[in-house]
Amino acid sequence: MVLVATFTSTILLCLIHLFVGRMRILDKGQGIWKSAAGGVGIAYTFLVLLPKVAKAQPILEEASQSGVYGFLVHHSYLVALAGLVIYYGMDAAVENVLVRPDRRALRPVVKPLIYVHASVLSGYYFLVSYLMTADLSAGYVGYVSLAIFVLAMLLHYATIDHGLRAKYGGLYDPFLRWTFVVATSAGWVIASTAKIPYASLALLNCLFAGALIVFTLKEKVPGSDRVRFWPFFAGVSGYAMLLLIIEVLD
């Protein structure tokens, strides 16, 4: 039952990558959708991910690993910060090149940079799918929590992919979307067939937390556009209520 639930969830996430170009509703009122999705992402980060990081830290501090891995295990918040810096830095590098007036002269650099960006983003999609599958616990509450998580990720993916499709144009449909589908599917396959130690899983959650904060603040909460507080508030409050209901049920 767990495999069926996570497989279905993975298919739904893959469908976003494949059909985001046909979701015309995202073209209308983009500020509203971005703000609402941003609210959902913020609520999930603060009510689920950050408490996970905090809960894992005391356990990780008791781990006996040594070397670089041992250092990272004992500093979960540093891993979350690294996730934030990596994804923000990669996104900023692409943005800075695309807005330069002499970008045509940089054509030999632009495509490789876009492919690197796509690879890093594919790693993020792999991570989401892997954690979604590896973290799921059997039972009614576990399945409801999965449904709530998938709802947040569907909004999250739709806004990211819609922005990428507008930014990269002809590269998205023939190349990027299939790369993201493969990465999302691979996360489910690996998590379904292999298990990793708790410490490593906790570190992956920390990395995810840092990356999600970047995407939530950069891609979904409007910067130069008109800020729409009420859709943002509706996203935060509505999703927070769902999470609190899950907590009560548990």
N, C-alpha and C positions, 0 to 999 in steps of 0.2 A: 504493500500500500504506500509506503514511504517513497519507493522508487517511482511509482505511478504519479504521485502528487508532484514530486520534483521534476519528473520528465514533462508533465503537462505545463508546469510553470516555466520550464526552459523553452518549450515550444512557443508559449505566449511572448516571452522576451525576444525570441528570434523573429517572430512575426512583426514586431515593432521595427526591427532593423530592415526587414524586407519591404514593408508597406508604408513606412512613414511618409513617403512621397505622395501617397494617395490620401493621406489624412488632411483634407482641405480645411478641416476645422482649426488646425494649428496655424493656418495662414490668417485666420480671422481673429482679431483680438489677441494677438501674440502676447501683449503685456499682461493680459488677464491670466492666460495659461501659464506664462512664465512665473508670475507672482504666486499663483495658487500652487504650482508644482514646487516652487522654492519653499513655500511654507511647509509642505509635506516633507521635503528633504531636511529642513531645519528641525522639525519635530522628531523625525526618525533619528537624526544625529544626536540630539540632546537627550532623548528619552530612551533610546535603545543602545546606540553604538558607544557613546561616552560612558554610560554606566557599565557596559561590558568591559571596556578598557580599565575602568577603575576596579571592577571586581576581579579582573585577571591579574592586576599588578601584584597584590600580596602573594598570590600563588606562584607567580613567575619569580618573585624575589627569593623563593625557597628552592628554586631549581639549582642544580649543581653544575650546569654546563659551563665550560670555560672558552676562552678565545673570543673572537668577534661575535659569534652566535650567542655565546653566554652573555656578553655585554648587552646585546640587543634584547635578549630575553629579560634582562633585569631593568630595562628602560623602555617600557612599552609606549610611553608618551613620546619618546624620541622617535620611535618608529612611525607613530601617527604623524608627527611633524615632518618626517622624511617623506611620507606619502603626500602630504600637502605640498611640500616644496617641489618634489619631482613632477607632479601633475600640473602645478601652476607654472613651473619653469618651462615645461614642454609646450604648454598652451601659449604662454607669452612669447616664446621664440617664434612660433608659427604666425601668431597675430602680428608681431613686429615686422616680419618679412612681407606679409601680404599687404600691409598698409603703406609700405615704402613706395614713393613715386618712381623709383628706379628698379622696381621688382622685375621688370622684363630683362634687365641686365643680369639679374640674379637667377634667371630661369634654371641654370644647371644645379642650383642649390635648392630651389623651391620644391621640386618634386621629391627628391630624397628626404627633405625635411618633413614633407607631408606624409611620406611612407613611414618615417620614424614615429611621427605623431600617431599615425594609425596603429602602429605596432604597440606603442605604449598604451593607447586607449583599448586595444584588444586585450592587453594584459589586465586592464581594469575590468572589462566585461567577463573575462575568464575568472577573475577573483570573485566577482559578485555571484556568478553561477556556482562556483565551487563552494563558497561559504553558505549559500542558500541550501545546497544539498547536504553538506557535511554537518551543518548546525541543526538540521531539522530533527526534532524528537517526535516519536510516534505518539498518537493520542489526539483527542479532540482539540485541545488547546494548541498543540503543535501545528495542526493543519490550519487552524484559524490564524495563527501567527504567520504562517507561510502565506496565506491569502492576503493578509494585510501588508506583508513585505512586498509581495509581487505587485500589489496595487501601487505602492510607492515607486517601485522600480519601473513600472510601465510608464508612469508620468515622467520619471527621471530620464529614461531612455528616449522617450518621444521628444522631449525638449532638446536633449543633446544631439540626437540624430537629425532633427529638423534643422538645427543650427549648422551642423556639419554639411548637410546637403546643400544649404544655401551658400555656405562658404566655399566648398570645394567643387560645386557644380557637377561637371561631367565625370569626375572621379568617383563620386559616391555610389551611383547605381551599379556600374560595371565592376567595381573593385571593393570599395570600403565596406559596403553593407554585407558582402559575402565574407569578408575577413572577420567582421564582428559576429556573424552567425556561427562561423567555425569556432571562434574563441568562446562564445557563449556555450555552444554544444560541448566543446572539449572540457569546460569546467565541470559540467554535469557528469560526463563520462569518467573523468579522473576521480571525482569525489565519490562516485558510485562503485568504483572498483578498487580504490586504495584509501587507506586511512593514515593520517599523519598524527604525530604526538600533539598533546594538548597545547604545549608551549608554542609550537609552530602555528597551530590554528589560531591561537590568541594573537600572535604577531601579525598574521594575515588580517585579522579583524581590525587591528590597530592601523595597518596600512590602508585598509578600506575606509576607515573613519577619516583619515587625513585627506584621502582623495575625494571622498563624498563631500566634505566641507568645501573643497575647491569648486567642484562642479555646481554645488548648490548655490554658492555665493556668486560665482562668475557667470554660469550659463543660465540660471533660472531667475535670479533676483535682478530685475533690470537695473542697468547702470546709467547709460546715457538716455534710455527711454524714460517715459513718464512712469514714475513709481506708483503702483496701484496697491495701496495698503490693504483695502478690504478683501480682495481676493487672496492676498498673502495671509491675512489674518484668518480667513476661512480655511485655507489649507493647513495652517498651523493648528488651529483649535479643533477642526474636524478630525484630523489625523491623530492629534494628541488624545482626543476622547476615545478613539478606537483602540489606541495602545493602552489606555488606562482600563478600558473594559476588559481587554485581554489579561491585564495584570490581576484584575479582580477575579476573573474566571480561574486563573491559575492558583 
